Amino acid sequence: PLDLIRLSIGEKIYVKLRSDRELRGTLHAYDSHLNLMMSDVEETITSVDVDSETMEEIVKQTKRRSPMLFIRGDGVVLISPPLRT
């Protein structure tokens, strides 16, 4: 599995984190703990609230961009490399 990540250096990847966070950006470095260094990152944070009157779920998404980001490996749930055709 780490070989697949190695092949993705310099490519755009998708990373799913704990707490309903998702990242899309360019992978620059990683280690055996899945600590990641990424650039040009778009982070999407999804939160679900329940309306107390209607008991209806309200899904909110917040997006932000970062030019460079270090991701600690213990929060990584999934890494998806770019599609290769």
Backbone as CSV, one residue per row, in Angstrom:
resi,resn,N_x,N_y,N_z,CA_x,CA_y,CA_z,C_x,C_y,C_z
1,PRO,0.806,-1.220,0.000,0.000,0.000,0.000,0.845,1.280,0.000
2,LEU,1.961,1.284,0.712,2.790,2.490,0.733,3.441,2.740,-0.625
3,ASP,3.643,1.675,-1.416,4.189,1.859,-2.763,3.222,2.644,-3.644
4,LEU,1.935,2.416,-3.468,0.926,3.143,-4.231,0.957,4.629,-3.871
5,ILE,1.176,4.911,-2.594,1.276,6.303,-2.163,2.551,6.923,-2.740
6,ARG,3.643,6.170,-2.756,4.902,6.671,-3.310,4.732,7.074,-4.770
7,LEU,3.967,6.289,-5.519,3.731,6.606,-6.930,2.872,7.860,-7.110
8,SER,2.200,8.300,-6.034,1.305,9.454,-6.118,1.982,10.764,-5.736
9,ILE,3.272,10.737,-5.405,3.969,11.984,-5.062,3.972,12.902,-6.277
10,GLY,3.600,14.152,-6.042,3.497,15.128,-7.122,2.160,15.104,-7.831
11,GLU,1.258,14.225,-7.407,-0.069,14.091,-8.034,-1.153,14.569,-7.064
12,LYS,-2.313,14.884,-7.635,-3.477,15.243,-6.815,-4.050,13.980,-6.188
13,ILE,-4.322,14.014,-4.879,-4.909,12.867,-4.179,-6.108,13.327,-3.363
14,TYR,-6.887,12.346,-2.918,-8.035,12.569,-2.036,-7.721,11.887,-0.713
15,VAL,-7.921,12.598,0.400,-7.662,12.050,1.728,-8.906,12.245,2.581
16,LYS,-9.381,11.162,3.195,-10.508,11.242,4.130,-9.932,11.157,5.533
17,LEU,-10.368,12.076,6.390,-9.878,12.138,7.762,-11.009,11.861,8.742
18,ARG,-10.636,11.655,9.986,-11.652,11.537,11.044,-12.435,12.842,11.132
19,SER,-13.545,12.799,11.829,-14.384,13.981,12.070,-14.965,14.565,10.788
20,ASP,-15.280,13.707,9.815,-15.953,14.128,8.585,-15.208,15.243,7.855
21,ARG,-13.892,15.085,7.738,-13.067,16.023,6.986,-12.522,15.321,5.751
22,GLU,-12.445,16.060,4.655,-11.903,15.521,3.402,-10.922,16.533,2.840
23,LEU,-9.849,16.033,2.243,-8.840,16.886,1.637,-8.606,16.473,0.198
24,ARG,-8.366,17.454,-0.649,-7.933,17.214,-2.026,-6.768,18.147,-2.281
25,GLY,-5.650,17.583,-2.722,-4.490,18.420,-2.974,-3.342,17.601,-3.535
26,THR,-2.201,18.241,-3.697,-1.020,17.616,-4.271,-0.138,17.069,-3.163
27,LEU,0.193,15.789,-3.266,1.033,15.119,-2.257,2.500,15.426,-2.532
28,HIS,3.219,15.846,-1.486,4.648,16.129,-1.624,5.513,15.146,-0.845
29,ALA,5.033,14.686,0.315,5.846,13.771,1.124,4.927,12.983,2.048
30,TYR,5.430,11.834,2.512,4.704,11.000,3.469,5.733,10.184,4.232
31,ASP,5.290,9.542,5.317,6.155,8.619,6.038,5.368,7.372,6.410
32,SER,6.002,6.469,7.152,5.377,5.186,7.482,4.180,5.332,8.421
33,HIS,4.050,6.485,9.091,2.896,6.739,9.970,1.745,7.388,9.220
34,LEU,1.908,7.579,7.908,0.959,8.270,7.035,0.831,9.755,7.346
35,ASN,1.859,10.335,7.981,1.931,11.788,8.043,2.117,12.255,6.607
36,LEU,1.390,13.281,6.216,1.403,13.735,4.829,1.748,15.218,4.757
37,MET,2.460,15.603,3.718,2.698,17.006,3.401,2.058,17.250,2.041
38,MET,1.098,18.185,2.014,0.345,18.453,0.793,0.327,19.952,0.507
39,SER,0.184,20.286,-0.788,0.059,21.690,-1.172,-1.227,21.882,-1.977
40,ASP,-1.603,23.157,-2.118,-2.808,23.533,-2.863,-3.992,22.679,-2.415
41,VAL,-4.267,22.710,-1.111,-5.242,21.811,-0.488,-6.601,22.487,-0.349
42,GLU,-7.639,21.750,-0.733,-9.008,22.166,-0.456,-9.558,21.221,0.603
43,GLU,-9.938,21.780,1.749,-10.483,21.000,2.857,-11.991,21.191,2.901
44,THR,-12.716,20.093,3.013,-14.172,20.134,3.141,-14.548,19.535,4.481
45,ILE,-15.270,20.308,5.296,-15.717,19.858,6.603,-17.233,19.724,6.545
46,THR,-17.728,18.523,6.839,-19.166,18.255,6.802,-19.672,18.128,8.231
47,SER,-20.739,18.861,8.557,-21.350,18.750,9.878,-22.856,18.522,9.711
48,VAL,-23.399,17.724,10.599,-24.826,17.404,10.561,-25.450,17.870,11.869
49,ASP,-26.449,18.754,11.760,-27.203,19.224,12.918,-28.639,18.748,12.779
50,VAL,-29.315,18.607,13.911,-30.718,18.194,13.900,-31.562,19.364,14.375
51,ASP,-32.543,19.731,13.559,-33.483,20.785,13.924,-34.353,20.263,15.055
52,SER,-34.372,20.972,16.188,-35.098,20.481,17.367,-36.618,20.478,17.170
53,GLU,-37.118,21.316,16.292,-38.571,21.372,16.085,-39.042,20.296,15.114
54,THR,-38.355,20.152,13.979,-38.818,19.226,12.949,-38.074,17.890,12.983
55,MET,-37.016,17.799,13.798,-36.163,16.602,13.879,-35.570,16.254,12.513
56,GLU,-35.400,17.279,11.698,-34.833,17.106,10.366,-33.320,17.343,10.434
57,GLU,-32.574,16.497,9.717,-31.129,16.652,9.679,-30.750,17.771,8.719
58,ILE,-29.857,18.634,9.170,-29.365,19.734,8.351,-27.873,19.494,8.133
59,VAL,-27.505,19.279,6.878,-26.111,19.003,6.527,-25.466,20.300,6.040
60,LYS,-24.337,20.660,6.670,-23.611,21.856,6.277,-22.207,21.460,5.844
61,GLN,-21.739,22.056,4.764,-20.374,21.836,4.303,-19.635,23.170,4.297
62,THR,-18.451,23.137,4.879,-17.588,24.307,4.899,-16.316,23.961,4.141
63,LYS,-15.896,24.850,3.257,-14.678,24.608,2.476,-13.681,25.709,2.768
64,ARG,-12.403,25.310,2.767,-11.334,26.292,2.873,-10.117,25.792,2.111
65,ARG,-9.269,26.725,1.725,-8.072,26.380,0.953,-6.833,26.725,1.759
66,SER,-5.795,25.901,1.594,-4.509,26.140,2.246,-3.400,25.938,1.212
67,PRO,-2.416,26.830,1.175,-1.330,26.654,0.218,-0.423,25.476,0.575
68,MET,-0.249,25.186,1.873,0.590,24.072,2.314,0.010,23.551,3.617
69,LEU,-0.014,22.210,3.756,-0.650,21.610,4.930,0.092,20.352,5.340
70,PHE,0.299,20.189,6.657,0.856,18.963,7.214,-0.299,18.212,7.868
71,ILE,-0.467,16.940,7.532,-1.553,16.128,8.074,-0.946,15.042,8.937
72,ARG,-1.367,14.977,10.174,-0.877,13.943,11.081,-1.516,12.609,10.712
73,GLY,-0.716,11.570,10.649,-1.151,10.277,10.141,-2.216,9.574,10.951
74,ASP,-2.303,9.837,12.265,-3.294,9.102,13.062,-4.727,9.537,12.766
75,GLY,-4.904,10.636,12.030,-6.242,11.069,11.653,-6.669,10.603,10.274
76,VAL,-5.751,9.969,9.539,-6.041,9.547,8.161,-6.856,8.259,8.173
77,VAL,-7.970,8.266,7.459,-8.829,7.089,7.324,-8.614,6.429,5.969
78,LEU,-8.471,7.242,4.911,-8.390,6.719,3.555,-7.570,7.658,2.682
79,ILE,-6.778,7.084,1.787,-6.048,7.848,0.785,-6.376,7.260,-0.574
80,SER,-6.826,8.111,-1.486,-7.153,7.652,-2.829,-6.206,8.315,-3.823
81,PRO,-5.412,7.499,-4.521,-4.501,8.075,-5.520,-5.281,8.526,-6.760
82,PRO,-4.621,9.247,-7.661,-5.308,9.675,-8.878,-5.624,8.471,-9.761
83,LEU,-6.650,8.635,-10.601,-6.996,7.572,-11.531,-5.928,7.468,-12.606
84,ARG,-5.513,6.252,-12.886,-4.502,6.023,-13.924,-5.174,5.306,-15.083
85,THR,-5.071,5.874,-16.267,-5.708,5.255,-17.433,-4.684,4.766,-18.428
